Amino acid sequence: MKNLLEVSDLSVEYRTYEGTVAAVNGLGFSLAPGRTLGLVGESGAGKTTTALAVMGLVPSPPGVITSGEINFAGRNLLSLPEREMKKIRGNRISMIFQDPMTSLNPVVTVGLQISEAIAAHQNLSDKEAEDKAREMLEKVQIPGQRYREYPHEFSGGMRQRVVIAMALACNPALIIADEPTTALDVTIQAQVLELMRSLKEEFSTAMIMITHDLGVVGEVCDHVAVMYGGRIEETGSLERIFDGPRHPYTRGLFRCIPDIEEKTSEIRPIEGLMPDPLDLPKGCPFHPRCPEAMEICRTVIPPVSDDGGHRVMCHLYGKGGEDRG
């Protein structure tokens, strides 16, 4: 199957008065039509910056894309003028942000915000755009008669449903969801995830799910990419990553999850903190926190080892060390 999205050698910097923040460093991944990729990592790993780069929304200044290509449906988005990106953004590629209250205009009705998004990209009359907006509200289980209500009249979960309706209104080929359930309680979170999964299948939409929650990844994703220090340290199918994580960082993330079936299970957090992106360590960015670090890890960026599509960036699987997977 031909990939819908191919990101290769993407690097993004934020040039500030304090110094240069290396947010994304030589990133690469691909996504097939209709599939879901979970982009996982701690805060500061570079997940949101990656999403903003795909959307063409890296704030400039201070953000600068220093290298790479983002090929979407055969076109390199980084080479397109802004007027072309406006035709793609919100139409072919949509984004769902984690806080719906900051995503929605508080003084405009939710229905009008959805219909404006539709009218901006589709040649429809005002009445046709309104009808489609009402239809999209119904799709996300909100009565169409609430079209003329304002964001503050909705609960947090319903506001997130409105944002999902807006993102799907133009039937995009790709949705980027940036921690879409973080601000919701557990019960509503499960409902929103189920809604997103069913709508993704109905509309045959590909999705990038950005999250730090491996439980969310297990619910909705086909493939997983684990980020750390602006790099993808491990990527593969959901089954391969969950059944046999290889990178020490990925294994550390799984050790942080309690096992409800094992009464004596112990949560073992990863020691230390994320590296300062103003001063990333040389070599493997994870080596200061890695219990399996070798001397080579301190100076040399690991090569990528590929085991049937399960890729890991670690010296344990290269010439610097034995395979301990």
N, C-alpha and C positions, 0 to 999 in steps of 0.2 A: 504493500500500500504506500503510495506517495505521501510524503509528509506535508502537512499543512503549514507547519512552522519549523524553521531550522535556525537556531541561534549558534553562531560559531565565533570563537575567540573574542567575545564581548568584554570590553573593559570600560569601566565608568569611574571617573574621579570627581570629587568635590573639592575645589580649590578655595580654601578659606584663609582668613588672616592667621589662624593657628597653624596652618600647614595643609598639605594635600591628603585628603581622605581617600584611600584606595577602597572604594565600596564594592566593586565587582572586578574580578581579575581573570581574564582569559576564559570566560564562561562559555560552555557549549552544551546544547541539548536539542532534541527534536520532539515533535508531537504530531501524531497522525490524526486525520479527521475523526471526530466523534469520540476521541479518547480523552482521559483525564490524567494529568500529571500532578502529583503532589510535590510541591517545593517546600522542603522542611528545613528548619534550623532555628537557632536561638535568635533573639532580637539582635540586630546589628550584623547578621550574616550576609546581607545584601539582597534578600528576597524581594522587598518592595522596590528597591532601585532597579532590579531586573525587570519587574513588571512595568515600571514607569518608562524604561528604555523601549520596551516592546510597544507601548502606547504612544511613544514620542512625546512624553511629558516630563522628562528629566529637567528640573528647573535650571535654566541657564541665564546668568550665572546663579550659583557657583558650579553646577554640574557640567561635566564635559565627557562625551563619549570618545575615548581615545583610540579605540580599535574595534574591529569586529564587523559582522554582518548579521542582520535580522531579516531572514527571507520568509515572507508570508505569502502563500499562494503564488510562489514564483517571482515575487518582487522584493527587492532589498529595501526595507522601510527606511533605513538610514540614508538612502540616497534620494528619497522623495522630498519635494518641496512641501512646505506646511499646508498649502491649499489642497494637495493630494492627501495628506495625512488626515485632514479634517473630514474628507469623504469616507475614510476607512474607520476612523475613531468614532465609536458609538454606533456604527453601522455594521461593518464587517468584524470589528474587534470591540468588545465592550468590557467595562471593568466594574466590579462590585467592591466597594470599599467597606472597611470594617465598622465604621461608625455612620449609620444611616442619617443621623441628625445633622452631621456636617456635610453629608452628600446631598441633602434635600434643601431647597430654598424655603425657609420658614414662612415667607409671606406669599407664596404661590401655592395654589391647590395641588394636591398630588396628581390628580388627573391631568391638569394642564401641563405639569412637568413631564409626564409620560407622552402626552400628545405632541408637545413641542419637540421632544426627541425624535418622534416618528416623522413629524413634518419636516424636520431638518434634513432628513435623508431619503424620504420617499415622496413621490409626486402625488400627494393626496390633498383633498380639500380639508378645510377645518372640521367639517362634520365627519368625514371619513376617518380623520386622525383621532377625533374624539371617540368614535365608535370602536376603533381598534384599541385605544387606551382602556376603555371600559372592558373590552374583551380580555385584555392582558391582566387587569385587576382580578377578573373572575378566574383566570388561569392560576393566579397565586392565592386563590381562595379568599379574596376580599370582594364583598358585594359591589357591583358596578355602580350602585347609587351613591357610594361614598366618593365618587369622582371629584366632587366639589368641596371636599373636606381638606383641612390643612394638616401638615405633618404632626403638629402638637396634639392633634385629636386622635392619633394612633398610638398603640403601644410600641415598645421597642421591636418586638418580633414582627408586628405588622408593617412598621416602617422599613424593616429589612426586606419584607416581601415586596413592598413598593419599589425598592431599589432593584430587586431582582426582575420585576416586571419591566422596569425601564431598560435594564440591560438586555432583556430578551426581545424587546418590542420590535426591533428591526431584523430579527432572526439572524444574529451574527454567526459567523463560522467559528469564532473563538471568544470565550469569556475568561477573563482573569478575575478570580475572586481572592481578594486580599484579606485574610482572616475574617471572613464574613459572619462568623458566629461568636466572635470573642466577647462582644458586649451583651450577649444574651444568656439567660439562665439555661441550665442543662436541658430541661424539658422542651423549651422553645428551640434551643439549638438543634435537638434531634428532629423536630418538625421541619425546620428550615433546611437542614441537610437532606432530608427525605424529599422535600419539595424540589430542591435544586437537582437532585439525582433524577427524579422523574421528568422534570422539564428538560434537562439536558438530553435524555433519551428521546423525548417527544420531538424536540427540535433538531436532533442529531448534531449537537453543538460540542466542539472540543472545549476543554477547560483546563486552566492552570489553577490549582487550589494552593494558595500560599497559607501556610499554617506552621505552628510550632507543636501542634497536637497530633501525635501519631494515631490516636483514636479516630480523629476526623479523616485522616488519610486512609485508614483501614475501611472506613465506611463508603468512601466515594471514589477512590482513585484506582487506576489501572497500573500506573507506573509511579515510581518515587525517585526524586532527586534530593539528596541530602547536602545542604550548603553549610559551609563554615569559612569564615574569613574571606568572603567574596568568591569562593570557588565551590564547584560541585565535587564533593569528596567521594560520593558513591551514588550510583544510579542503576536502576534495573526494574524489573516487573515487581508488582506489589508482593507476589508470592516469594520471589527470590530475596527481596530485602527483608521481609518479615520473618521468613523461615531460616534464612542464613545470612544475617548482616556480617560484613567482612571488615569494614573500617572500624578502628577502635572508637571513633566518635559515634558512629551509628550504633554500635553495641552499647556504648554508654547511654545513649538516649533511651534504648529499650530497657536498660537496667533501672531507669528512673520511673518506670511504670509499675505500679503494684500488681501482683498476680493474685486475683481474687480467688483462684482455685487452690492456691497454696498458702495455708495459714501461716507458715513460718517464713514466707518470702520477705525479703528485706529490700527496701528502696536504697539504692546506692547512687547518690548524685555524682555528677562529674565534678571533680575538684577544680578549683580555680575559676577564672572568669574569661569571657570572650576577649580576644586581643584588641587593643586600641587600634582602630583602622588608620589613625594618624601614624602609627608606628608598628606595622605588622612584623612578626618575627620572620627571620630568614628561614629558608627551607620550608618544611611543612608548617602551615600556620597553627596546627593543632599540637605540635610537639611539646610546648610547655605544659600541657595538661594531660598528655598521653602516657598511660602506664606502661606502654610497650615501646616507647621512643628509643631509637638507636642514635648513634653519633651522626650518621648520615642525615637523619631527619632534621638536624639543627642547621644544616647548611645547604642541602639540595632539595629542590621542589620535586616531589615524587612523580614518577611516570604513571600513566594510566594503564592498569592491567584490565584486560577484557576477557571475561569468561562467559562466552555465549550471550553477550548483551548485558551481562552483569558487570558494570565497570566500577573499579575502585582506584582511587588515587592514594596509594600508600606503599612505602618502601618494603613493607612486610611481604608484598606480593611481587616485588621486582628483584633486581640483582643485589640490592642492599640487604636483603634479609630473606629468610626462609618463608614459605607459604604456611601460615599458621591458621588459615581459614577453616 
